[in-house]
Amino acid sequence: MNSDRAIRLRRLAHTLTERFDPGLRRHGGIEAEWSGSAHSWTFVWTDGPTVAQVQTTCQQSDPQASRGLRYVRTFSEDAVALGAIRLMVHPATNTSRRTVLRPTDVEQLLRDEPFPVPRTNRERALVYAVVYEIHDAHHRNQARAEEICEFINQYGLAVLLRRCGAELSPVEVLTAHYAASHAHPAWRYQLSPMDADVLFRAVREDPRASVEQITAALALLPGLPAEFTEGGDELRARLETSSQR
């Protein structure tokens, strides 16, 4: 191991950590690791910038020291959960078959995304819920990629949606209630809601529909054809009767 190169690479790793921060130091930053068996140096980091970003910056900053340097980017449990959720909700292919998650698919999805973080409050809540459930099930503060994929493959996302306090749209409120009885597994796994007209009819035909469900059905009316107007009048009457009890 060349001591001069070791000093330069460790200095470069520190410089890159400072340059690419925010949040990179949360996982320890970029580390320069020497492998005696492979006789090579590797820059290792979690989440943060992509391999292409780090490699380009290294070659521009110190091309001599970074010659032959290897790059290994790993992903935190939160990033893996986020990638798995996105793959499940927005499958890469439009097929009728349910997506089956694998850690390699999640890594592929995140490969070109720097600093993977939730884009919405829903994503943030679901990531927390997935990781929490696995921690709780295994009685440890760690969730491996295989466990995250296995959990979502087995239970889907719908079971977590209300549990994590995410706000549901009217069509989601109704799908969450009627999906099982209407054989709609796409909701359980992919959070794909049922058609609005099917849901409206389900509420109208359900004598035990709650105030929340009737209200949600009425919220769908503006997007439904005129033929549903009569059903809307009927549901408003039911809602008024319920409020007088």
Buried (B, 14 or more C-beta within 10 A) or exposed (E): EEEEBBEBBBBBBBBBBEEBBEEBEEBEBBBBEBEEEEEEBBBBBBBBBBBEBBBEBBBEBBEEBBEEBBBEBBBBBBBBBBBBBBBBBEBEEEEEEBBEBBBEBBBEBBEEBBBBBBEEEBBBBBBBBBBBBBBEEEEEEEBEBEBBBBBBBEBBBBBBBEEBEBEBEBBBBBBBBBBEEBEBEBBBBBBBBBEBBBBBBBBBEBEEBEEEBBBBBBBBBEEBEEEBEEBBEEBEEBBEEEEEE
